[in-house]
Amino acid sequence: MNLTLGKWLDRFLGIPLVYAARGLEILRPGGRGRVQPRRILMIKLWGAGNVVLIIPIIRALKRRYPDARLAFLTLESNRSLLSSMKELDEVVALSQKSLIGCGASAVGAVRSLRRFSPDVLVDFEQFCRLSALLGWASGAPQRIGLKTPGQARDGLYTAKVPYDDRRHMSRTFLAVARVLGLAEEYAPESPLLSERDHSEAKDLMKAIDALPGVGPRLVFHVGSGKNFRGRRWPVESWAELARRLIDGHGVRILFTGVEDERDLVDACRSSVGRPTADGVGRCGLTGLAALLGRVDALFSNDTAPVHLAGAVGCPVFGFYGPNTPRLYGPLGQADTVFYKALPCSPCLTNLNAKESSCRLPTCIESITVDEVVAAFETWASRNVAARSSEREENAS
């Protein structure tokens, strides 16, 4: 599905549809009596990393309302993160094959949501009008969502949480849920992993262990999804980093990515000129989580694997440029973030629907291999022995 076109339609069709829905709201029957949260619908469409951050909030809501039925609406690509959660009674997913397919599945989703008949909607989307419209169409009398400046969507909510662009998204999602009386503090939690996930991870670990060297086992994630490729640290920098860590520290590196990133990963591995392992397309999101629970560290651009790593306790070296780690950085104490905070950064925010016209990503290209190697050496001296010991204890 064309993401740029989808955002355009969400803006230029979504805004008038929101105002039309607000006008229709006065025709809805029913009073303004107290709502009991017996059926709670949650929505987060875009961003697998966002969904990972929401997983502990889903579990906390179930603990807060153990007798309530919970449903979640998301995109098909995120289904695997949620479908095995025992806290969810229903997962509804929109197709991403095409805009027409997405529209058709949205109609079907509304039917499913109407049958679910939610008492409360919790919309975690930051700027998307489609989620607000689908939540309104579900018929939920109490609708909670973010009031993000300039997005013209909060008129469909009965309870509005002001969006704070200075707060990490995990805390923003928690703030939305606090309207339902959630008192717990935030802590990352792993998605539920299946035997298949662990099997995929074991196969990939065999590929890593077959490489020469006895140093730390690392995952390199050089892609960044489909939204704004200016988030990617340059291929030349990735390749130089890999060579220096292999030659100087005997590390073993597995490159991961989706099939759409095959050419990118192949170009990077070819430039390394040293043996590395190929993990492209060999596991899904939950399989990647299982893998990250076994390796020593993840090196990644600003994208979903950062949050999967945080969910399973894997140390992260994260590269940030157009986006700020203040919003989407890793949360672990052993994590390292590279961010230059140029006067124009961040240019990719929830206030502008994560769109940027920048064609000279100096912010992320300014991160040097020397500083990354130095950070790795500091981390390795402190953490590898402790993490290896912890893994051995868990295995026994």
Residue pairs with C-beta under 8 A, 6 or more apart in sequence:
1 96
1 97
1 98
1 99
1 101
1 102
2 99
3 226
3 227
5 99
6 99
6 102
7 353
7 355
9 99
10 128
10 129
10 130
10 353
11 129
11 353
14 128
14 129
14 130
14 133
14 153
15 129
15 152
17 129
17 133
18 129
18 132
18 133
18 152
18 153
18 155
18 156
19 152
19 155
21 133
21 136
21 137
21 156
22 155
22 156
25 136
25 156
30 141
35 119
35 120
35 141
35 142
36 119
37 65
37 68
37 119
37 120
37 142
37 180
38 67
38 68
38 69
38 119
39 68
39 69
39 70
39 71
39 116
39 117
39 118
39 119
39 120
40 61
40 65
40 68
40 69
40 70
40 71
40 118
40 119
40 120
40 122
40 180
41 71
41 72
41 73
41 113
41 116
41 118
41 120
41 121
41 122
41 135
41 138
41 140
42 54
42 58
42 61
42 70
42 71
42 72
42 73
42 121
42 122
42 123
42 124
43 72
43 73
43 74
43 121
43 122
43 123
43 124
43 125
43 131
43 134
43 135
44 50
44 51
44 54
44 72
44 73
44 74
44 78
44 124
44 125
44 131
45 73
45 74
45 75
45 94
45 125
45 128
45 130
45 131
46 75
46 125
46 128
47 304
48 77
48 78
48 81
48 285
48 304
49 303
49 304
49 305
49 306
49 307
49 308
49 328
50 124
50 169
50 173
50 307
51 74
51 78
51 81
51 82
52 81
52 191
52 304
52 307
52 308
52 310
52 311
53 169
53 170
53 173
53 188
53 307
54 124
54 173
55 81
55 82
55 85
55 189
55 190
55 191
55 311
56 186
56 187
56 188
56 189
57 173
57 174
57 177
57 182
57 186
58 70
58 72
58 82
58 85
58 87
58 88
59 85
59 87
59 189
60 177
60 182
60 184
61 68
61 70
61 87
61 122
61 177
61 180
61 182
62 68
62 70
62 87
63 184
64 180
64 181
64 182
65 180
69 89
69 90
69 116
70 87
70 88
70 89
70 90
71 88
71 89
71 90
71 91
71 92
71 113
71 116
71 118
72 82
72 88
72 90
72 91
72 92
73 92
73 93
73 94
73 109
73 113
73 131
73 134
74 82
74 91
74 92
74 93
74 94
75 93
75 94
75 96
76 93
76 94
76 95
76 96
77 96
78 93
78 285
79 91
79 93
80 284
80 285
80 286
81 191
81 285
81 286
82 88
82 91
82 191
83 91
84 191
84 192
84 194
84 286
85 191
85 192
86 192
90 112
90 116
92 109
92 112
92 113
93 105
93 109
94 102
94 105
94 106
94 109
95 101
95 102
95 104
95 105
96 102
106 130
106 134
109 134
110 134
110 137
110 138
113 134
113 137
113 138
113 139
114 137
114 138
114 139
116 138
117 139
118 138
118 139
118 140
119 140
119 141
119 142
120 140
120 142
120 143
120 144
120 180
121 135
121 138
121 140
121 142
121 143
121 144
121 145
122 144
122 145
122 176
122 177
122 179
122 180
123 131
123 132
123 135
123 143
123 144
123 145
123 146
123 157
123 176
124 146
124 173
124 176
125 131
125 132
125 145
125 146
126 146
126 148
126 151
126 163
126 169
126 172
126 350
127 148
127 151
127 153
127 350
127 351
127 353
127 354
128 153
129 151
129 152
129 153
131 145
132 145
132 153
132 154
132 156
132 157
133 156
135 143
135 145
135 156
136 143
136 156
141 158
142 158
142 159
143 156
143 157
143 158
143 159
144 157
144 158
144 159
144 160
144 161
144 176
144 179
144 180
145 153
145 154
145 156
145 157
145 159
145 160
145 161
145 176
146 154
146 160
146 161
146 162
146 163
146 172
146 176
147 154
147 157
147 160
147 161
147 162
147 163
148 154
148 163
148 350
148 351
149 163
149 351
150 351
151 353
154 160
159 179
161 172
161 175
161 176
161 179
163 172
163 350
163 351
164 172
164 175
165 327
165 349
165 350
165 351
166 326
167 175
167 327
168 326
168 327
168 328
168 329
168 331
169 327
169 328
170 186
170 188
170 331
171 186
174 182
174 186
188 307
188 310
188 311
188 331
188 332
189 311
190 289
190 293
190 311
190 312
191 285
191 286
191 289
191 308
191 311
192 286
193 286
193 289
193 290
194 286
196 287
197 283
197 284
197 286
197 287
197 289
197 290
198 290
200 282
200 283
200 284
200 287
200 290
200 291
201 283
201 287
201 290
201 291
201 293
201 294
203 282
204 254
204 277
204 279
204 282
204 283
204 291
205 217
205 291
205 294
205 295
207 254
207 277
207 278
207 279
208 217
208 252
208 253
208 254
208 277
208 295
209 217
209 252
210 277
211 252
211 253
211 275
211 276
211 277
212 250
212 252
212 275
213 246
213 250
213 251
213 252
214 250
215 245
215 249
215 250
215 251
215 252
216 249
216 251
216 252
216 296
216 297
216 380
216 384
217 251
217 252
217 254
217 294
217 295
217 296
218 245
218 251
218 252
218 253
218 254
218 295
218 296
218 297
218 298
218 299
219 253
219 254
219 255
219 256
219 279
219 291
219 292
219 295
219 297
219 298
219 299
219 300
219 305
220 238
220 242
220 253
220 254
220 255
220 256
220 268
220 276
220 299
220 300
221 255
221 256
221 257
221 298
221 299
221 300
221 301
221 303
221 305
222 232
222 233
222 235
222 238
222 255
222 257
222 261
222 264
222 265
222 268
222 301
223 232
223 257
223 258
223 260
223 261
223 264
223 265
223 301
223 303
224 231
224 232
224 301
224 302
224 303
225 303
225 304
226 260
227 354
228 322
228 348
228 354
228 355
228 356
230 321
230 322
230 348
230 356
230 358
230 359
230 361
230 364
231 301
231 302
231 303
231 320
231 321
231 322
231 323
231 348
231 361
231 364
232 264
232 301
232 364
233 301
233 319
233 321
233 364
233 365
233 367
234 364
234 365
235 264
235 267
235 268
235 271
236 271
237 365
237 367
237 368
237 369
238 268
238 271
239 268
239 271
239 272
239 273
240 369
241 299
241 369
241 372
241 373
242 253
242 268
242 272
242 274
242 276
243 272
243 273
243 274
244 369
244 373
245 251
245 253
245 373
245 376
246 252
246 253
246 272
246 274
246 276
247 274
248 373
249 376
249 377
249 380
252 277
253 272
253 276
253 277
254 276
254 277
254 278
254 279
254 291
254 295
255 265
255 268
255 269
255 276
255 277
255 278
255 279
255 280
256 265
256 279
256 280
256 283
256 288
256 291
256 305
257 264
257 265
257 279
257 280
257 281
258 280
258 281
259 280
259 281
261 280
262 280
262 281
265 278
265 280
269 276
269 278
279 291
283 290
283 291
285 304
285 308
288 305
288 308
289 308
289 311
289 312
290 312
292 298
292 305
292 308
292 309
292 312
292 314
293 312
293 313
293 314
294 391
295 314
296 315
296 384
296 387
296 388
297 314
297 315
297 316
297 317
297 376
297 379
298 305
298 306
298 309
298 314
298 315
298 316
298 317
299 317
299 319
299 372
300 306
300 309
300 316
300 317
300 318
300 319
301 318
301 319
302 318
302 319
302 320
302 321
302 322
302 323
302 325
302 328
306 316
306 318
306 328
306 329
306 330
307 328
307 330
309 315
309 316
309 330
309 332
310 316
310 330
310 331
310 332
310 335
313 332
315 332
315 334
315 335
315 336
315 379
315 383
315 387
316 330
316 332
316 335
316 336
317 335
317 336
317 338
317 372
317 375
317 376
317 379
318 325
318 329
318 330
318 335
318 336
318 337
318 338
319 338
319 364
319 367
320 328
320 329
320 337
320 338
320 339
320 364
321 339
321 340
321 345
321 361
321 363
321 364
321 365
321 367
322 345
322 346
322 347
322 348
322 356
322 358
322 361
322 363
322 364
323 346
323 348
323 349
323 354
324 339
324 341
324 345
324 346
324 349
325 337
325 339
327 346
327 349
327 350
329 335
329 337
329 339
330 337
334 379
334 383
336 375
336 379
338 367
338 371
338 372
338 375
339 345
339 363
340 363
340 364
340 366
340 367
342 362
342 363
342 366
344 358
344 363
345 363
347 356
347 358
348 354
348 355
348 356
